[in-house]
């Protein structure tokens, strides 16, 4: 396909398809041999992920470390080239765009990062950091830029008087407000938030979540919200995608996933979260404690990647990879990749096995031992 | 008598920018075999308080009392403290990779404490290290005992730390954010292991964390810290069902409720106070929706509140005003008054 200008000025309205990710994969080569520097293996960080996103909605992506959720975010933001697959934004293929054609796209897709300490240049004043997007993408005069930055600062709850301060003079929560202001500057369509509140204390975290929600309403933003804190994800998301070792294992509307998850991994992930809410705790399903750690994505298990830790695994699970599909009785949009999905009322904890030495030995620590 | 009783602990550090008053009057006690959760946000002094009593804060000015089995840790010499650390009290930290020596095999690191404190033979210490690794759920312990820390995953390393902490069967384990660096499914494994080891060895545990969910799960008693002071102290049920202090209530309401309550979160407004001076009022006064003139006079002492014994709160509000519903109503009222 010859690249044409992505029509970013196209008007979108709530509910229109904004983003389509089709069977996207990203493999990172691993070089073990320092002398010959040959790629001997690859880490399959993202391995065949498909999802779609509509204007104004929030998709929560959850999973444990190493499941590929941050890599997926970077692929969508076009910070990494994809190994295979397609990403369409507003109907245009963006994976094949060259630098020049990519540039207008970068205005429309922005990211907010986890670490507000690491993502702001400590030697530059906040006003100057926030002017960057305007300096790069617009022809504004300095005075206009200054005006825009002050407006931006007050929108995210920062005092415009602090224009000349350095990042170190702000607290963690305020720094994350700066990160959000920077993402918001060029009025993007899509903001990818990669663990935006993980580094913050709980009372400050609530302030930032409320801010993100207010901005979404005000500017009709679409969010991809990546987090490992499942209660935060539940609060902000319309839909959820659960990832395990580079794959989406289950996806669906948020309440559907939290109340009737079908994949054993989702069920055990949800049951493993310690909760402070006593009322909820008493009504909750019994905790499922998985054995072992997440295996290395360099050498993922065959068949269903979750099978070595799965309390329900049978012979077929280690040979055939289950497709992500709608299971009987589930509503449209609730997809599960499992041969033996959890049935309503099933007590998964009873099915779980005591970890044996042999099982533990095959699954965990693979990353460490291979090197 | 409590196993550990800490009274009016104050810790300050002299820095180039002035004195930092990290802990400004902390009191708590731990009973044998119990789990005490110390919860607080960053900078609340939760880690410093326990490190100070164990002599791990060089250069700090420390006052108060910390009685372990009746002996004051704060007046002991470094040598005396050293004999207590590891044998009577051991510590587990957040990041096991930096707490383990990268160049020694884990087996010899576990055995080291036994050799230093326990006066056992080398072979015996080695055998015990293998046994401990097996107890904390590491497969093939006889083989893994010869591995280096980098050959273990994060969860497995934390298991090694627990094995090391248990080596001399201490009476008290201080676990400082032991699961913060771990994924939730691994966190569940480690918390279960800690609970099982505690049962088997009858050890008391002080669990320091910022995660209210973890505390609700494993602690018997909770101390909620803010700006270097205890704000509330209660049994775990009372703390989460009938909190008294507005800070505790604000903290609980900041959590996106797991039961799926919709609507806006209620963050605590503002930011914590600076610790560069001694705070002579209620430290939460500037952020409190229910602040009174009385709060500005002096930091309120802990007083009994609620219906359950042992429930204490450092707040001037009437002592029968407990529970989250009341707080929601009063916060809404305070919000309306602001507007």
Interface residues (C-beta under 8 A of the other chain):
Chain A: X64 X65 X171 X172 X173 X201 X202 X203 X204 X205 X206 X207 X209 X210 X213 X228 X230 X231 X232 X234 X235 X236 X255 X258 X268 X269 X272 X273 X274 X275 X276 X277 X278 X279 X280 X281 X287 X289 X290 X291 X293 X294 X355 X357 X358 X360 X361 X364 X365 X367 X368 X369
Chain B: X41 X42 X137 X139 X140 X150 X151 X152 X153 X154 X155 X156 X183 X184 X185 X186 X187 X188 X189 X191 X192 X210 X211 X212 X213 X214 X215 X216 X217 X218 X237 X240 X241 X250 X251 X252 X254 X255 X256 X257 X258 X259 X260 X264 X265 X266 X267 X268 X271
